[in-house]
C-alpha cells in the first residue's frame, strides 16, 4: 500500500539545503537541488545521526553525514565513501503545482536502513 503526503511548498526550502520530516515512525531527509527534491532515509547507516543536518553537495547529488563524512547519493541512497557501507532508503517525491509530495510504500520495512550496530 502506498500513501501520498503533501509536505510543504517548494519555495519553503532553499536549493542546496536539507530538511527532516517525520511521517509516522519514518524520519526522512528531503533535499532540494534547483527545482528537484530528493528524499532518503534520514539516519546514517553507519551511525545513528541525522543526515539532514549534513552538508549538501549539489553538483554531485550527495549529502554528507556530518559525524564521519560518508557521502550518500541522493538518487540511489548508496554510500559513495566510507565508513558507511549500506544504503539508506530512497523515497518517491515529486513537485506538483509547487507542492512537495512524498509517496511512501508502506510495505517496505524501514529497518533496513537502521544503523549497523542496531
ABEGO torsion letter per residue (X at the ends): XBBBBBABBAAABBBGBBBBBBBEABBBBBBBBEABBBBBBABBAABBBBAAABBBBAAAGBBBBAAAGBBBBAAAGBBABOABABBBBBBBBBBBGGBBBBBBBAABBAAAABBAAX
